[in-house]
């Protein structure tokens, strides 16, 4: 997948007051950190819902921003967009609930019901086909290793390769290789189709 295929990041930064400036200001005025929460919490919440379901998503969001607030003095001011940093914190917190995540995807695989606001399968399928594809996709995702699942779902959430690398603290090449392997496993499970890749449709890529 090349750069043209990637979805635009879901954490837009206002040029007049980027995230690095907000975080720097929050060292003197802690209430300024609330702007960062308002800006990015919805995207982090969608990501947490997609991975653990709505019951745990609120706690993940709260813990993500609490951890970010406590670590804000170590934030790299050269990074104008805090989105990868926040997704990285959220991903590490989600990693503590690995068994819950696998159970969540297995439950979707059994029922076809996905509580996520924007289920991965529904991004590319019509309503009639979504339930069947969702079950297969959920089973495929549940079967991935944590490392492969992290890369796949961060990418599905709109982060580019460089942003995923920043979130996980790994090289871009590692992101690419993990994503290729994750998608290959998903394709095998879905009979050659890949609903995690933009442009996918029920008739194939």
Secondary structure, DSSP 8 states (H G I E B T S, - for coil): --GGGS---S----TTS-HHHHHHHHTT-GGGHHHHHHHHHHHHHHHHHHHH-HHHHHHHHHHHHHHHHHHGGG--TT-S--HHHHHHHHHHHHHTTHHHHHHHHHHHHHH-----TT-TGGGTS-HHHHHHHHHHHHHHHHTS-HHHHHHHHHHHTT--HHHHHHHHT--HHHHHHHHHHHHHHHHHHTTT--TTSTT-BTTB-
